[in-house]
Amino acid sequence: MPRNVFIFRGRLGKDPEAGVTVNQKEYVRFNLAVTEKYGRGQVRTDWIPCVIWGKLSHVASKYLGKGSEIYVQGKLRTGSYEKNGVKHKSFEVWVDEFDFVTTKEPTQDTPLPDDDTPPF
């Protein structure tokens, strides 16, 4: 069994952003809202930054949009950077596979937070 496998189900907070690296490798980035219920009706939403590379990014660009609900499977990648003299850690999931649950906007039963910016 692979050691670095993450599987999530969630909704895109906004349309994915496509790009190309300096080495001409295509990618799509998005934040996935993963919501869990706990306690007595409490809800927690985590925002998972995701990247899809290569040919699969074309499918994501074409069919995914704000509110799309998908399953993703991928690997966790960590990094660090320095900003204004302060070191920061970062992470993102490099998506190997995704599957559509729905490509429609969320309904009132499945609310989506207003912003897909992580709370940290």
Secondary structure, 3 states (H helix, E strand, C coil): CCCCCEEEEEEECCCCEEEECCCCCEEEEEEEEEEEEECCCEEEEEEEEEEEECHHHHHHHHHCCCCCEEEEEEEEEEEEEEECCEEEEEEEEEEEEEEEEECCCCCCCCCCCCCCCCCC
